[in-house]
Amino acid sequence: MSASTAGATTATTLAACIPTIVASALLELDEGNIVQPLVTDVPFPGPGVLHQTPFVARVTAEADDSLTSQTMESSGSDETSPSAATVGVHGAYIHLKDIAALGSISDMAAIAGQLIGQCLVVRKDLDLVTLFASFSTNQGGLTGAATTAMAPADLYDAYGSLRLYHAPLPYHLVLNPQQIWKTTGLIALFDNSSDAINTSGGVGTVAEDFARSGFAGMVMGFNLWSDTNIVFTATTAGSGAVFSREAIKNVRKRDFQIEIERDSTEVADKIVGSEIRGEAILRNLHGNEMQFPLA
């Protein structure tokens, strides 16, 4: 070692004296509130925890002046009557010790509140997308190994099914990202291959939207949404859906609320977030399950 560096003062020699600067915490990311804005919102104040929506069956006009009395009833409806949703509490809490809060560079109480709000949004969206498998019409219809890729006919059939049962526009298509951006996914229908719908990839087509932006806001009559809360089974099948607004109802008893309770004996705060809600299929025939493989 040379004389000029033998006694040098470095970060190593003063390691115990140099403060550690920690950046503000970053949160793990979750999927947002995708499905709730697309379905029927039902405020449910007052007493009761079971919200029921009955359906009254249609009557048939006769062709002469000898009329027969017809009964108004809900048992003969096209839909399951009543549509029943039981509301329940959904919540989470964080036990934040004072020593942890005071010793952190970030505002940990604010981060706790953000984490709680974020997890409840995920819980709500997960509960809603889980209903997709309850639609009686399944365009994918995978019962064994999930090997059948999405085809144009599946979207044609889904659109026709909603129109057949008088579902009002707009129509939405919600899929897991890997049911969209995969060699066997939705994007393959517009990739300019010989079996694609848009073989030319012309100006203004869905194929151009995918090629230029990697996404298309509307596909074959459906507003397209990507939702990672759609899960896949052991057979790698996942259930997205096409639906109109009245296919599902989200019943709100009490919206998101956050509270802080002091736990003096633990020198800590309990930060609690909760909401009271429920969900159910409203009009079964206004939605189709889209069960297709991951790959």
Sequence and secondary structure as in RCSB ss.txt:
>XXXX:A:sequence
MSASTAGATTATTLAACIPTIVASALLELDEGNIVQPLVTDVPFPGPGVLHQTPFVARVTAEADDSLTSQTMESS
GSDETSPSAATVGVHGAYIHLKDIAALGSISDMAAIAGQLIGQCLVVRKDLDLVTLFASFSTNQGGLTGAATTAM
APADLYDAYGSLRLYHAPLPYHLVLNPQQIWKTTGLIALFDNSSDAINTSGGVGTVAEDFARSGFAGMVMGFNLW
SDTNIVFTATTAGSGAVFSREAIKNVRKRDFQIEIERDSTEVADKIVGSEIRGEAILRNLHGNEMQFPLA
>XXXX:A:secstr
  TTTTT   TTTTTTTS                SGGGSEEEE  SS SEEEE         SSS        ST
T SS SSEEEE EEEEEEEEEEHHHHHT SS HHHHHHHHHHHHHHHHHHHHHHHGGGG S BSS   SS     
 HHHHHHHHHHHHHTT  S EEEEE HHHHSSTTSGGGGGSSSTTSS SS  TTSHHHHHHHHS  SEETTEEEE
E TT  B TTSEEEEEEE GGGEEEEEEEEEEEEEEEEGGGTEEEEEEEEEEEEEES GGGEEEEEEE  
